[in-house]
Amino acid sequence: MWWYVFVFGVLAVLLVLAGTMMIVRRRRAALGHPRVYPAAPEHPAPQRRAAPRAEAPASGGAFHGGGLGPTLRGLFHGGTTETTWQQLEDILLKADVGPKAASDMVQRVRADHPTGGNVIDTVRGEILSILGPDRPLALDGRLSVILVVGVNGSGKTTTIGKLAKRLVTEGRVVSVAAADTFRAAAGEQLEIWARVSGAQLIAQDRGADPGAVAFDAVKASEARGVDVLIVDTAGRLHTKQPLMDELSKIKRVIEKAGATVDETFLVLDAQTGQNGIAQARAFTDAVEITGVVLTKTDGSAKGGIVLAVREELGVPVRFVGVGERPDDLRPFDAGVFADRLLSPA
């Protein structure tokens, strides 16, 4: 009889062990594991940086509705009246400059040149004064982290892919973190861009906690000798406060992992015009935005949105999307922008 007891005892132990392993596997699946593509070897060798290639030129954007030069010259051809200054403000408003920026610019131009003489040079000087000097990326020798935020449909994930490609072309080792775990195809889209750009993808299963993805991304990037980590986030309506608060949490988690968020880029669809300013204002309240990336400037967008962003929010435009190709993300150049806006055609 004793061996019956022994057999049943062994079976009971095996059943308990099997049940325990099943529970652990389910919990791990629920939490998600970081997936790094390409997969890291057991003893990773130091990353070899690609030889830097020539950068694409900076850009002022491919905005529709440039060529204000002839309009302004015609406006001031016969001298100035009160109506002239009102018409100047109307022209700026139609170019999406925004009420505050347009009003301030007219007042300053009027104070400097009450007769309207040399108005093109004066307006150009005001544009450059508003925009300030161009700012390069804040990247140094340690792991640099770029957090990218924006509303749904602004072109955020595409911008990340283009930015990653630009950095890889410059000879940097780049990883992208798929912290947008809400949108159905977000991870797959970012994986495609990682392959196109030559960046490494760090991801978890859909529905995983975005903060956990960001934390694992920092640790994996440090282990693999990455220069720049770009963190994607779920698109969110600027009116949904809980979602905005989540951005602050992601930033805190990155810092808890031992890294610093060096840049926080807000991606804005340039075609939204003044509606984009309301979006931007809500994001700047949630996290410290260090720059704006304007996408779709090659569509129907008007260039004045650049001035509105800077004048009303105090945030510089850092990059502009000028097309659909992987190389069509350019550093913003204020001088090129001013020349294009005031060009003859």
C-alpha positions as CSV (number, residue, x, y, z in Angstrom):
1,M,0.0,0.0,0.0
2,W,2.8,2.4,0.7
3,W,3.8,2.7,-2.9
4,Y,0.2,3.9,-3.8
5,V,0.7,6.7,-1.3
6,F,4.1,7.4,-2.8
7,V,2.8,7.6,-6.4
8,F,-0.1,9.8,-5.5
9,G,2.2,12.1,-3.5
10,V,4.6,12.5,-6.5
11,L,1.6,13.2,-8.8
12,A,0.3,15.8,-6.4
13,V,3.7,17.6,-6.3
14,L,3.9,17.6,-10.1
15,L,0.4,19.1,-10.4
16,V,1.3,21.8,-7.9
17,L,4.5,22.6,-9.8
18,A,2.7,22.7,-13.1
19,G,0.1,25.0,-11.8
20,T,2.7,27.4,-10.3
21,M,4.5,27.6,-13.6
22,M,1.3,28.3,-15.5
23,I,0.5,31.2,-13.1
24,V,4.0,32.7,-13.4
25,R,3.8,32.5,-17.2
26,R,0.4,34.2,-17.2
27,R,1.7,37.0,-14.9
28,R,4.7,37.5,-17.1
29,A,2.5,37.7,-20.2
30,A,0.3,40.2,-18.5
31,L,3.2,42.4,-17.5
32,G,5.0,42.1,-20.8
33,H,8.7,41.6,-21.5
34,P,10.9,44.1,-23.3
35,R,11.6,43.0,-26.8
36,V,14.7,44.4,-28.4
37,Y,15.2,44.3,-32.1
38,P,17.7,43.3,-33.2
39,A,17.9,40.8,-30.3
40,A,20.9,41.4,-27.9
41,P,23.5,38.7,-27.7
42,E,24.4,37.2,-24.3
43,H,27.7,39.2,-24.3
44,P,27.1,42.2,-26.5
45,A,30.1,43.7,-28.3
46,P,30.4,47.5,-28.3
47,Q,28.3,49.1,-30.9
48,R,30.1,50.2,-34.1
49,R,29.0,53.7,-35.1
50,A,28.3,54.3,-38.7
51,A,30.5,56.8,-40.5
52,P,28.7,60.1,-40.5
53,R,27.3,61.3,-43.8
54,A,26.6,64.7,-45.1
55,E,23.5,66.2,-43.5
56,A,20.5,67.3,-45.4
57,P,20.3,71.1,-45.5
58,A,18.2,73.0,-43.0
59,S,14.8,74.3,-44.0
60,G,12.3,77.0,-43.3
61,G,9.5,74.5,-44.3
62,A,7.6,74.0,-47.6
63,F,4.7,76.2,-46.5
64,H,1.9,77.2,-48.8
65,G,1.2,80.9,-49.2
66,G,4.7,82.3,-49.1
67,G,5.7,85.2,-51.3
68,L,4.3,88.0,-49.2
69,G,6.9,90.4,-50.5
70,P,5.0,91.8,-53.5
71,T,1.8,92.1,-51.3
72,L,3.6,94.2,-48.7
73,R,5.4,96.4,-51.2
74,G,2.1,97.1,-52.9
75,L,0.4,97.8,-49.6
76,F,3.0,100.5,-48.7
77,H,3.6,101.8,-52.2
78,G,1.5,104.9,-51.7
79,G,2.4,105.8,-48.1
80,T,0.6,104.8,-44.9
81,T,-2.7,105.4,-43.3
82,E,-4.5,103.8,-40.4
83,T,-6.1,101.5,-42.9
84,T,-2.7,100.4,-44.2
85,W,-1.6,99.2,-40.8
86,Q,-4.9,97.4,-40.3
87,Q,-4.4,95.7,-43.7
88,L,-0.9,94.6,-42.7
89,E,-2.3,93.0,-39.6
90,D,-5.0,91.2,-41.7
91,I,-2.3,89.9,-44.1
92,L,-0.4,88.4,-41.2
93,L,-3.5,86.9,-39.7
94,K,-4.4,85.2,-43.0
95,A,-0.9,83.8,-43.0
96,D,-1.7,82.1,-39.6
97,V,0.6,84.4,-37.6
98,G,-1.9,84.6,-34.8
99,P,-3.6,87.6,-33.1
100,K,-1.0,88.4,-30.5
101,A,2.0,87.9,-32.8
102,A,0.4,89.9,-35.7
103,S,-0.6,92.8,-33.4
104,D,2.8,93.0,-31.7
105,M,4.6,92.8,-35.1
106,V,2.5,95.6,-36.6
107,Q,3.1,97.9,-33.6
108,R,6.9,97.4,-33.7
109,V,7.1,97.9,-37.5
110,R,4.9,101.0,-37.2
111,A,7.1,102.4,-34.4
112,D,10.3,101.8,-36.4
113,H,9.0,102.9,-39.8
114,P,5.9,105.1,-39.5
115,T,6.0,105.9,-43.2
116,G,6.3,102.2,-44.3
117,G,9.7,102.7,-45.9
118,N,11.9,99.7,-46.3
119,V,9.1,97.6,-44.9
120,I,10.3,94.2,-46.2
121,D,13.6,94.4,-44.3
122,T,11.8,95.6,-41.2
123,V,9.3,92.8,-41.2
124,R,12.2,90.3,-41.9
125,G,14.0,91.7,-38.9
126,E,10.9,91.3,-36.7
127,I,10.5,87.7,-37.8
128,L,14.1,86.9,-36.9
129,S,13.7,88.7,-33.6
130,I,10.6,86.7,-32.7
131,L,12.1,83.3,-33.7
132,G,15.5,83.9,-32.0
133,P,18.6,81.9,-32.8
134,D,18.3,78.3,-34.0
135,R,18.9,75.6,-31.4
136,P,20.8,72.4,-32.1
137,L,19.8,69.1,-30.4
138,A,21.0,68.9,-26.7
139,L,22.9,65.7,-27.0
140,D,26.1,64.9,-25.1
141,G,28.4,61.9,-24.4
142,R,26.0,59.9,-22.2
143,L,22.6,58.3,-23.1
144,S,20.4,61.2,-24.4
145,V,16.7,60.8,-24.2
146,I,14.1,62.5,-26.5
147,L,10.5,62.3,-25.5
148,V,8.0,62.8,-28.3
149,V,4.4,63.8,-27.6
150,G,1.4,65.0,-29.6
151,V,-2.3,64.5,-30.5
152,N,-3.6,61.6,-32.6
153,G,-2.8,62.0,-36.3
154,S,-0.2,64.7,-36.0
155,G,2.5,62.5,-37.6
156,K,4.3,61.6,-34.3
157,T,5.5,58.1,-35.1
158,T,6.6,59.0,-38.6
159,T,8.5,62.0,-37.2
160,I,10.3,59.6,-34.8
161,G,11.3,57.4,-37.6
162,K,12.6,60.3,-39.7
163,L,14.5,61.7,-36.7
164,A,16.0,58.4,-35.9
165,K,17.2,58.0,-39.5
166,R,18.8,61.5,-39.4
167,L,20.6,60.6,-36.2
168,V,21.8,57.3,-37.5
169,T,23.0,59.0,-40.7
170,E,25.1,61.3,-38.4
171,G,26.8,58.3,-37.0
172,R,24.9,57.8,-33.7
173,V,23.6,54.6,-32.3
174,V,19.8,55.1,-31.8
175,S,17.0,53.1,-30.2
176,V,13.3,53.8,-30.3
177,A,10.9,52.8,-27.5
178,A,7.3,51.9,-28.4
179,A,5.6,53.4,-25.3
180,D,2.5,53.9,-27.4
181,T,0.9,50.6,-26.2
182,F,-2.7,51.8,-26.8
183,R,-3.0,52.3,-30.6
184,A,-3.5,49.0,-32.4
185,A,-0.8,49.3,-35.0
186,A,1.6,51.7,-33.2
187,G,4.2,49.0,-32.4
188,E,4.2,47.6,-35.9
189,Q,4.5,51.1,-37.5
190,L,7.4,52.0,-35.3
191,E,9.1,48.6,-36.0
192,I,8.9,49.4,-39.8
193,W,10.5,52.8,-39.2
194,A,13.2,51.2,-37.0
195,R,14.2,49.0,-39.9
196,V,14.1,51.9,-42.4
197,S,16.2,54.1,-40.1
198,G,18.6,51.5,-38.8
199,A,17.6,52.1,-35.2
200,Q,16.9,49.4,-32.6
201,L,13.3,48.9,-31.4
202,I,12.5,48.3,-27.8
203,A,8.9,47.2,-27.2
204,Q,6.5,45.2,-25.1
205,D,3.1,43.7,-25.8
206,R,0.1,45.9,-26.5
207,G,-1.6,47.1,-23.3
208,A,1.7,47.2,-21.3
209,D,2.3,50.1,-19.0
210,P,4.0,52.9,-20.9
211,G,6.1,53.8,-18.0
212,A,7.4,50.3,-17.7
213,V,8.3,50.3,-21.4
214,A,10.2,53.6,-20.9
215,F,12.0,52.2,-17.9
216,D,13.1,49.0,-19.7
217,A,14.1,51.1,-22.8
218,V,16.5,53.2,-20.7
219,K,18.1,50.1,-19.1
220,A,18.3,48.2,-22.5
221,S,19.8,51.3,-24.2
222,E,22.4,51.7,-21.6
223,A,23.4,48.1,-21.8
224,R,23.8,48.2,-25.5
225,G,25.8,51.4,-25.7
226,V,23.1,53.5,-27.4
227,D,23.7,57.2,-27.9
228,V,20.1,58.4,-28.3
229,L,16.9,56.9,-27.1
230,I,13.7,58.3,-28.7
231,V,10.5,57.5,-26.7
232,D,7.2,57.3,-28.6
233,T,4.0,58.0,-26.6
234,A,0.4,57.4,-27.3
235,G,-1.4,60.2,-29.1
236,R,-3.8,62.0,-26.8
237,L,-6.4,64.7,-26.8
238,H,-5.1,67.8,-25.1
239,T,-8.4,68.1,-23.3
240,K,-8.1,64.8,-21.5
241,Q,-6.2,65.6,-18.2
242,P,-5.6,62.0,-17.0
243,L,-3.8,61.3,-20.3
244,M,-1.8,64.5,-20.0
245,D,-0.8,63.5,-16.5
246,E,0.5,60.2,-17.8
247,L,3.2,62.1,-19.8
248,S,4.5,63.5,-16.5
249,K,4.6,60.0,-15.1
250,I,6.6,58.7,-18.1
251,K,9.2,61.5,-17.6
252,R,9.5,60.7,-13.9
253,V,10.0,57.0,-14.7
254,I,12.8,57.7,-17.1
255,E,14.5,59.8,-14.5
256,K,14.0,57.0,-11.9
257,A,15.7,54.7,-14.4
258,G,18.8,56.9,-14.1
259,A,18.5,58.9,-17.3
260,T,17.5,62.5,-18.1
261,V,14.9,63.7,-20.7
262,D,17.1,66.0,-22.7
263,E,14.5,67.0,-25.2
264,T,10.7,66.9,-25.2
265,F,9.3,67.5,-28.7
266,L,5.7,68.3,-29.4
267,V,4.7,67.2,-32.9
268,L,2.1,69.6,-34.5
269,D,0.3,69.2,-37.8
270,A,1.0,72.6,-39.4
271,Q,-2.3,72.4,-41.3
272,T,-4.2,72.8,-38.1
273,G,-3.3,76.5,-37.9
274,Q,-4.4,78.3,-34.8
275,N,-6.1,75.2,-33.4
276,G,-2.6,73.8,-33.0
277,I,-1.8,76.6,-30.6
278,A,-4.5,75.4,-28.1
279,Q,-3.1,71.9,-28.4
280,A,0.4,73.1,-27.8
281,R,-0.6,75.2,-24.8
282,A,-2.1,72.1,-23.0
283,F,1.0,70.0,-23.6
284,T,3.4,72.8,-22.4
285,D,1.3,72.8,-19.1
286,A,1.8,69.0,-18.7
287,V,5.5,68.6,-19.6
288,E,8.3,71.0,-20.3
289,I,8.3,71.2,-24.1
290,T,11.8,72.1,-25.5
291,G,10.8,72.3,-29.1
292,V,8.0,71.9,-31.7
293,V,8.2,69.7,-34.8
294,L,5.9,71.0,-37.5
295,T,4.7,68.2,-39.9
296,K,3.0,68.4,-43.2
297,T,4.3,71.8,-44.1
298,D,4.3,70.7,-47.8
299,G,0.5,70.7,-47.7
300,S,-1.9,73.6,-47.3
301,A,-0.2,74.9,-44.1
302,K,0.7,78.6,-43.9
303,G,4.0,79.7,-42.5
304,G,2.7,82.1,-39.9
305,I,2.1,79.2,-37.5
306,V,5.8,79.2,-36.9
307,L,5.6,82.7,-35.5
308,A,2.5,82.0,-33.5
309,V,4.1,79.0,-31.8
310,R,7.2,81.0,-30.8
311,E,5.4,84.3,-29.8
312,E,2.4,82.8,-27.9
313,L,4.1,79.8,-26.3
314,G,7.7,80.7,-26.1
315,V,8.7,77.4,-27.7
316,P,10.9,77.3,-30.7
317,V,10.2,75.3,-33.8
318,R,13.1,72.8,-34.1
319,F,12.3,70.6,-37.1
320,V,10.0,70.7,-40.0
321,G,8.5,67.9,-42.1
322,V,8.9,68.8,-45.8
323,G,7.7,65.6,-47.5
324,E,6.9,61.9,-47.1
325,R,10.3,60.4,-47.7
326,P,12.5,59.2,-44.8
327,D,14.9,62.1,-45.3
328,D,12.2,64.8,-45.4
329,L,12.7,66.0,-41.8
330,R,14.9,69.1,-41.7
331,P,16.3,71.3,-38.9
332,F,14.3,74.6,-38.9
333,D,16.3,77.6,-40.1
334,A,14.7,81.0,-39.2
335,G,16.6,82.9,-41.9
336,V,15.5,80.5,-44.7
337,F,11.9,80.7,-43.3
338,A,11.9,84.5,-43.3
339,D,13.2,84.6,-46.9
340,R,10.6,82.1,-48.1
341,L,7.7,83.9,-46.4
342,L,8.7,87.3,-47.9
343,S,9.9,86.0,-51.2
344,P,8.5,87.5,-54.5
345,A,6.5,84.3,-55.2
